[in-house]
């Protein structure tokens, strides 16, 4: 059947695509920016790409009329905490209007479990999207999930950061809130199991794993699975603001996203029934099984997608193509060039830059810059990279965003997402036996120029050392 996947660049969308293709479906991906679809070439060749921004109503409907099913996986928890609910509603309304013009027989939406009368902004926004889609003329199936446990998921990575970095934790009181985590593999089984299932039309289902536990128990169980102990001391004095700062500084979460998460963590998230589990014959995985499957993926370097690669984790507000043309005028530059290199080994080293590998030279200075950025509310170096030796346009790379990763032309272009009084690009090009490295900065006013010139001595050593180490590695 013909299936449309919106939000294909997101954590869930990236996981779902291989399942649908392997099942023999004809898959269409609706994306704002085709350059950001971080999938390998073999999978990309089996996908049809549709460029559409659901925040706007296009003049002509880009969705094929003979679509059978549409997955709605757009979640706009943007960098601006106050506006994501309005954005989500606008996207849902525009999507609904477009899909009604097709022959689609079903909409499938992944939402959040609703247990409280007074909802967080995040869950209230998801519920509002449910209501909008349910009013559509196309039969809608809503799957409501709580915490999703899988390699690269935001929830899993936060738990991982907390436990691995803090053997002793003084925590907010929300660690006593109950939740029902679900493994990502179960989520995929539910998403694919409801396809054109007549008993699932115009219905909402809670989906969860085998265990109901508090966040405190989840942290303890994670540590046990990893072979160490941790101590957790809940205190009542941690306000939502302090809790958000605490998550921001300890984990890879941006501060705006931390605010939304803390707001939701005060709400109990437990599945009310298991109707769909019985209807589809799905065995829910335990929390321990979900953790073990996640680490199996990590150990094999086969993490399919990561929430860190989402634009939510950084500060880009436009499409990648809006930044890909590096400005030539009104900018300050540091240009390095090294001849006589081995192009293949240098290229291999370049494609591994950042993350656990580091930046090849003066890594302690890169770490200091990351800590300073984190103190100012920026992303710091905590995001790392999803794959150790693969880079795709749109990926997060420490405090950079990959704008272009061209293996054929041996060119890598990065845009800075750290807090800066201006905009910065870092470009690498390998031509023959020469590597070119260019740092470009477009300052914002006097402070931008003062910032650049104050760092010129460091730039001389860091950038010169980096290009030499790349060629030697």
C-alpha positions as CSV (number, residue, x, y, z in Angstrom):
1,X,0.0,0.0,0.0
2,X,1.0,3.7,-0.4
3,X,2.0,5.2,2.9
4,X,2.8,8.8,3.8
5,X,5.1,9.5,6.7
6,X,5.2,13.1,8.1
7,X,7.9,14.0,10.5
8,X,10.1,11.5,8.7
9,X,13.2,13.3,10.0
10,X,12.2,12.8,13.6
11,X,13.2,10.1,16.1
12,X,10.1,7.9,15.5
13,X,9.9,8.6,11.8
14,X,13.5,7.5,11.1
15,X,12.8,4.3,13.0
16,X,9.5,3.6,11.1
17,X,10.8,4.0,7.6
18,X,12.8,0.8,7.4
19,X,9.9,-1.2,8.9
20,X,7.6,0.1,6.2
21,X,10.0,-0.4,3.3
22,X,10.9,-4.0,4.4
23,X,7.2,-4.8,4.5
24,X,6.9,-3.9,0.8
25,X,5.0,-0.6,1.1
26,X,5.5,2.3,-1.2
27,X,6.6,5.0,1.2
28,X,6.3,8.8,0.8
29,X,8.2,11.1,3.2
30,X,6.8,14.6,3.8
31,X,9.7,16.7,5.0
32,X,10.4,20.5,5.2
33,X,14.0,20.0,4.1
34,X,14.9,16.9,2.0
35,X,18.6,17.6,2.7
36,X,18.0,16.6,6.4
37,X,16.7,13.1,5.8
38,X,19.6,11.2,7.4
39,X,19.2,7.8,5.9
40,X,21.7,5.7,3.9
41,X,21.6,5.7,0.1
42,X,20.0,2.3,-0.3
43,X,17.0,3.3,1.8
44,X,16.7,6.7,0.3
45,X,16.4,5.2,-3.2
46,X,13.3,3.3,-2.0
47,X,11.6,6.5,-0.7
48,X,9.6,9.2,-2.4
49,X,10.3,12.6,-1.0
50,X,7.7,15.4,-0.7
51,X,8.8,18.8,0.3
52,X,6.1,20.5,2.4
53,X,6.0,22.8,5.4
54,X,2.7,22.1,7.3
55,X,3.0,25.4,9.1
56,X,1.9,26.9,5.8
57,X,-1.0,26.0,3.5
58,X,0.5,25.3,0.0
59,X,-1.2,26.5,-3.2
60,X,-1.1,23.0,-4.6
61,X,-1.5,19.8,-2.6
62,X,1.8,17.9,-2.9
63,X,0.4,14.7,-1.3
64,X,-0.6,12.0,-3.9
65,X,-4.3,11.5,-4.1
66,X,-4.0,7.7,-4.0
67,X,-2.3,7.6,-0.5
68,X,-3.8,4.8,1.6
69,X,-2.5,5.7,5.1
70,X,-0.8,8.7,6.6
71,X,1.3,8.7,9.7
72,X,1.2,12.0,11.6
73,X,4.5,12.2,13.6
74,X,5.0,16.0,13.7
75,X,5.9,17.2,17.2
76,X,7.0,20.9,17.4
77,X,8.5,21.3,20.8
78,X,10.5,24.2,19.5
79,X,13.3,26.2,21.1
80,X,10.8,28.8,22.1
81,X,8.9,27.2,25.0
82,X,5.8,29.3,24.6
83,X,5.0,28.8,21.0
84,X,5.1,25.0,20.3
85,X,1.4,24.4,21.1
86,X,0.2,27.0,18.6
87,X,2.6,25.6,16.0
88,X,1.4,22.0,16.6
89,X,-2.2,23.1,16.2
90,X,-1.5,25.0,12.9
91,X,0.4,22.0,11.5
92,X,-2.4,19.6,12.4
93,X,-5.0,21.8,10.8
94,X,-3.1,22.3,7.6
95,X,-2.3,18.5,7.4
96,X,-5.9,17.6,8.0
97,X,-7.1,19.9,5.2
98,X,-4.6,18.4,2.7
99,X,-5.1,14.8,3.6
100,X,-8.9,15.2,3.2
101,X,-8.3,16.0,-0.4
102,X,-6.8,12.5,-1.0
103,X,-8.3,9.0,-0.9
104,X,-6.5,8.2,2.4
105,X,-8.4,5.6,4.5
106,X,-6.6,6.2,7.8
107,X,-4.5,8.7,9.8
108,X,-2.2,7.2,12.5
109,X,-1.0,9.7,15.2
110,X,1.5,9.0,18.0
111,X,0.4,11.1,21.0
112,X,1.1,11.1,24.8
113,X,-0.8,9.3,27.6
114,X,-3.4,11.6,29.2
115,X,-4.1,10.7,32.9
116,X,-4.6,14.1,34.5
117,X,-7.4,16.7,34.3
118,X,-4.8,19.4,34.5
119,X,-2.3,18.7,31.8
120,X,1.2,20.0,31.1
121,X,1.6,22.3,28.1
122,X,3.3,19.5,26.3
123,X,0.6,16.9,26.9
124,X,-2.2,19.5,26.4
125,X,-0.8,20.3,23.0
126,X,-0.7,16.7,22.0
127,X,-4.3,16.2,23.2
128,X,-5.4,19.3,21.1
129,X,-3.7,17.8,18.0
130,X,-5.7,14.5,18.7
131,X,-8.9,16.5,18.7
132,X,-8.1,18.3,15.5
133,X,-7.2,15.0,13.7
134,X,-10.2,13.2,15.1
135,X,-12.4,15.9,13.5
136,X,-11.0,15.0,10.1
137,X,-13.1,13.2,7.5
138,X,-10.4,10.5,7.4
139,X,-10.7,7.8,10.1
140,X,-8.0,8.4,12.7
141,X,-6.1,6.1,15.1
142,X,-4.4,7.6,18.1
143,X,-1.7,5.8,20.0
144,X,-0.8,7.3,23.3
145,X,2.6,6.5,24.7
146,X,4.6,7.6,27.8
147,X,8.4,7.4,28.0
148,X,9.9,5.6,25.0
149,X,13.0,3.6,25.8
150,X,15.4,3.0,22.9
151,X,18.9,3.9,21.7
152,X,18.8,7.6,20.9
153,X,15.4,8.5,22.4
154,X,15.3,11.6,24.5
155,X,14.0,9.8,27.6
156,X,16.6,7.0,27.4
157,X,19.5,9.5,26.9
158,X,18.4,11.6,29.8
159,X,18.2,8.6,32.1
160,X,21.6,7.4,30.8
161,X,23.2,10.8,31.4
162,X,21.9,11.1,34.9
163,X,22.9,7.6,36.0
164,X,26.3,7.5,34.3
165,X,27.4,11.0,35.5
166,X,25.8,11.1,39.0
167,X,26.2,8.0,41.2
168,X,24.6,10.2,44.0
169,X,21.7,12.4,43.0
170,X,19.7,15.0,44.9
171,X,16.6,15.0,42.9
172,X,13.3,16.9,42.5
173,X,10.2,15.3,44.0
174,X,8.9,14.3,40.5
175,X,11.2,11.3,40.7
176,X,8.3,9.7,42.7
177,X,5.8,10.1,39.8
178,X,4.7,6.9,38.2
179,X,5.3,6.1,34.6
180,X,4.9,3.1,32.2
181,X,7.9,3.1,29.9
182,X,7.6,1.3,26.5
183,X,10.4,-0.1,24.4
184,X,10.9,1.5,20.9
185,X,10.4,-2.0,19.3
186,X,6.9,-2.3,20.9
187,X,6.1,1.2,19.5
188,X,7.0,0.1,16.0
189,X,4.9,-3.0,16.4
190,X,1.9,-0.9,17.4
191,X,2.4,1.7,14.7
192,X,2.6,-1.0,12.0
193,X,0.0,-3.3,13.6
194,X,-2.9,-0.8,13.3
195,X,-2.5,-0.2,9.6
196,X,-6.0,-0.3,8.0
197,X,-7.2,-2.4,11.0
198,X,-11.0,-1.8,11.0
199,X,-11.2,-2.1,14.8
200,X,-8.7,0.8,15.2
201,X,-10.5,3.4,13.1
202,X,-11.6,6.5,15.0
203,X,-10.2,5.2,18.3
204,X,-7.6,6.2,20.9
205,X,-5.4,3.5,22.6
206,X,-2.9,3.8,25.4
207,X,0.2,1.8,24.8
208,X,2.8,0.9,27.4
209,X,5.5,-1.6,28.4
210,X,5.2,-4.5,30.9
211,X,6.3,-2.4,34.0
212,X,4.7,0.5,35.9
213,X,7.3,2.3,38.1
214,X,8.4,5.6,39.4
215,X,11.2,7.6,37.8
216,X,13.3,6.8,40.8
217,X,12.8,3.1,40.2
218,X,13.7,3.6,36.5
219,X,17.0,5.2,37.5
220,X,17.8,2.4,39.9
221,X,16.9,-0.3,37.4
222,X,19.1,1.4,34.7
223,X,22.1,1.3,37.1
224,X,21.5,-2.3,38.0
225,X,21.4,-3.3,34.3
226,X,24.7,-1.4,33.8
227,X,26.3,-3.2,36.7
228,X,26.6,-0.4,39.3
229,X,24.7,1.2,42.2
230,X,23.3,4.7,42.5
231,X,21.8,6.7,45.4
232,X,18.9,9.0,44.9
233,X,17.8,11.6,47.5
234,X,14.5,13.3,46.6
235,X,14.0,16.8,48.1
236,X,10.8,19.0,48.0
237,X,12.7,22.3,47.5
238,X,13.5,21.7,43.8
239,X,11.2,24.1,41.9
240,X,10.3,23.5,38.2
241,X,12.8,26.2,37.2
242,X,15.6,24.6,39.3
243,X,14.7,21.2,38.0
244,X,14.9,22.5,34.4
245,X,18.4,24.0,35.1
246,X,19.4,20.7,36.8
247,X,18.4,18.7,33.7
248,X,20.0,21.1,31.4
249,X,23.4,21.1,33.1
250,X,23.6,17.3,33.8
251,X,22.1,15.9,30.6
252,X,22.2,16.7,26.9
253,X,18.8,18.4,27.0
254,X,18.5,22.0,25.9
255,X,17.0,24.4,28.6
256,X,13.7,25.1,26.7
257,X,13.2,21.3,26.1
258,X,14.1,20.7,29.8
259,X,11.3,23.1,30.8
260,X,8.7,21.2,28.8
261,X,9.9,17.8,30.1
262,X,9.9,18.9,33.7
263,X,6.4,20.3,33.2
264,X,5.3,16.8,32.0
265,X,7.2,14.8,34.6
266,X,4.9,16.0,37.3
267,X,2.1,14.1,35.6
268,X,1.4,10.4,36.1
269,X,1.7,8.6,32.8
270,X,0.3,5.1,33.0
271,X,-1.7,3.2,30.3
272,X,-5.3,2.8,31.3
273,X,-6.0,-0.4,29.5
274,X,-4.3,-3.0,27.2
275,X,-7.1,-3.4,24.6
276,X,-4.7,-2.9,21.7
277,X,-2.1,-5.2,23.1
278,X,-4.7,-8.0,23.1
279,X,-6.2,-7.0,19.8
280,X,-2.8,-7.1,17.9
281,X,-1.3,-9.9,20.0
282,X,1.7,-7.9,21.0
283,X,4.0,-8.9,23.9
284,X,5.1,-5.9,25.9
285,X,8.8,-5.8,26.7
286,X,9.9,-5.2,30.2
287,X,11.9,-2.1,31.1
288,X,15.0,-4.2,31.6
289,X,14.6,-5.8,28.2
290,X,14.1,-2.4,26.5
291,X,17.4,-1.2,28.1
292,X,19.3,-4.3,27.0
293,X,18.0,-3.9,23.4
294,X,19.1,-0.3,23.4
295,X,22.6,-1.1,24.5
296,X,22.9,-3.9,22.0
297,X,22.2,-1.2,19.3
298,X,24.8,1.1,20.9
299,X,27.4,-1.6,21.2
300,X,27.0,-2.4,17.5
301,X,27.2,1.3,16.4
302,X,23.8,0.8,14.8
303,X,21.7,3.6,16.4
304,X,19.2,4.4,13.7
305,X,18.1,7.8,14.9
306,X,18.7,10.2,17.9
307,X,16.6,13.0,19.3
308,X,19.8,15.0,19.4
309,X,19.8,15.3,15.6
310,X,16.3,17.0,15.8
311,X,16.3,20.7,15.3
312,X,14.8,21.0,18.8
313,X,18.2,20.3,20.3
314,X,19.8,23.3,18.7
315,X,19.1,26.9,17.6
316,X,18.6,26.7,13.9
317,X,15.2,28.2,13.1
318,X,15.4,27.9,9.3
319,X,16.1,25.3,6.7
320,X,19.6,24.0,6.2
321,X,19.7,25.6,2.7
322,X,19.2,29.0,4.3
323,X,22.7,28.7,5.9
324,X,24.5,26.6,3.3
325,X,25.8,29.6,1.3
326,X,28.6,30.8,3.5
327,X,28.7,34.7,3.4
328,X,31.7,36.3,1.7
329,X,31.3,39.9,2.7
330,X,31.2,41.5,6.2
331,X,32.8,38.4,7.7
332,X,36.0,37.5,9.5
333,X,37.9,34.4,8.5
334,X,40.6,32.0,9.6
335,X,41.9,30.1,6.5
336,X,44.3,27.1,6.8
337,X,45.6,24.9,4.0
338,X,47.9,21.9,4.1
339,X,49.4,20.2,1.0
340,X,51.0,16.7,0.5
341,X,48.3,14.8,2.5
342,X,46.9,11.3,1.8
343,X,43.4,12.3,0.7
344,X,41.7,9.0,1.7
345,X,43.1,8.6,5.2
346,X,42.6,12.3,5.9
347,X,39.0,12.0,4.6
348,X,38.4,9.0,6.9
349,X,39.7,11.0,9.9
350,X,37.6,14.0,8.9
351,X,34.4,11.9,8.9
352,X,35.1,10.8,12.5
353,X,35.6,14.3,13.9
354,X,33.8,15.4,17.1
355,X,32.0,13.2,19.6
356,X,34.1,10.7,21.4
357,X,36.9,11.1,18.9
358,X,37.2,14.8,19.7
359,X,38.6,17.6,17.5
360,X,42.1,16.2,17.1
361,X,43.9,19.1,18.7
362,X,43.6,21.0,22.1
363,X,40.5,19.0,23.1
364,X,40.7,20.5,26.5
365,X,40.1,24.0,25.0
366,X,37.1,22.7,23.0
367,X,35.7,21.3,26.3
368,X,36.2,24.6,28.1
369,X,34.3,26.3,25.3
370,X,31.6,23.7,25.6
371,X,31.2,24.3,29.4
372,X,31.1,28.1,28.9
373,X,28.4,27.6,26.3
374,X,26.4,25.4,28.6
375,X,26.6,27.9,31.4
376,X,25.1,30.5,29.0
377,X,22.2,28.1,28.2
378,X,23.7,26.7,25.0
379,X,24.0,23.2,23.9
380,X,27.7,22.7,24.8
381,X,29.5,19.6,23.7
382,X,27.1,17.1,25.3
383,X,25.2,16.1,22.1
384,X,28.3,14.4,20.6
385,X,27.4,12.6,17.4
386,X,25.0,9.7,16.6
387,X,27.3,7.6,14.4
388,X,31.1,7.2,15.0
389,X,32.0,7.3,11.3
390,X,28.9,8.4,9.4
391,X,27.7,12.0,8.9
392,X,24.5,13.2,7.3
393,X,23.2,16.7,6.6
394,X,21.1,17.8,9.5
395,X,23.0,15.8,12.1
396,X,24.1,17.4,15.4
397,X,27.9,17.3,15.9
398,X,28.8,18.6,19.4
399,X,27.8,22.3,19.3
400,X,27.7,22.3,15.5
401,X,25.0,21.4,13.0
402,X,26.0,19.6,9.8
403,X,24.9,21.6,6.8
404,X,26.6,19.6,4.1
405,X,28.3,16.2,4.1
406,X,29.4,15.4,0.6
407,X,31.5,12.2,0.5
408,X,32.1,12.4,-3.3
409,X,33.4,15.9,-3.2
410,X,35.0,15.3,0.2
411,X,33.4,18.4,1.7
412,X,32.0,19.0,5.2
413,X,30.3,22.2,6.2
414,X,29.2,22.9,9.8
415,X,27.2,25.7,11.4
416,X,27.7,26.8,15.0
417,X,24.8,26.3,17.4
418,X,26.6,27.5,20.4
419,X,25.7,30.9,21.9
420,X,27.5,33.5,19.9
421,X,27.4,37.3,19.1
422,X,27.0,36.4,15.5
423,X,27.0,33.4,13.1
424,X,29.8,30.9,12.5
425,X,30.7,28.3,9.9
426,X,33.5,25.7,9.7
427,X,34.3,24.2,6.4
428,X,36.6,21.4,5.3
429,X,37.4,20.5,1.7
430,X,39.9,17.9,0.4
431,X,41.0,18.6,-3.2
432,X,43.7,16.2,-4.5
433,X,46.5,16.1,-2.0
434,X,45.4,19.4,-0.3
435,X,43.0,19.9,2.6
436,X,41.4,23.4,3.0
437,X,39.9,24.5,6.4
438,X,38.0,27.7,6.7
439,X,36.4,29.2,9.8
440,X,34.0,32.0,8.9
441,X,32.3,34.4,11.4
442,X,29.7,37.0,10.7
443,X,29.8,39.3,13.8
444,X,26.7,41.0,15.2
445,X,27.7,44.5,16.1
446,X,30.7,45.6,18.2
447,X,30.5,42.7,20.6
448,X,30.8,40.3,17.8
449,X,34.0,41.8,16.6
450,X,35.4,42.0,20.1
451,X,34.6,38.3,20.6
452,X,36.4,37.3,17.4
453,X,39.6,39.3,18.0
454,X,39.8,38.2,21.6
455,X,40.0,34.6,20.4
456,X,42.4,35.2,17.5
457,X,45.5,33.9,19.5
458,X,43.5,30.7,20.4
459,X,42.3,30.3,16.8
460,X,45.9,30.4,15.5
461,X,46.9,27.4,17.6
462,X,43.7,25.5,17.5
463,X,42.9,25.7,13.8
464,X,46.5,25.3,12.7
465,X,47.0,22.3,15.0
466,X,43.7,20.7,14.0
467,X,44.4,20.6,10.3
468,X,47.8,19.1,10.9
469,X,46.5,16.4,13.2
470,X,43.7,15.6,10.7
471,X,46.4,14.9,8.1
472,X,48.5,12.9,10.5
473,X,45.8,10.8,12.1
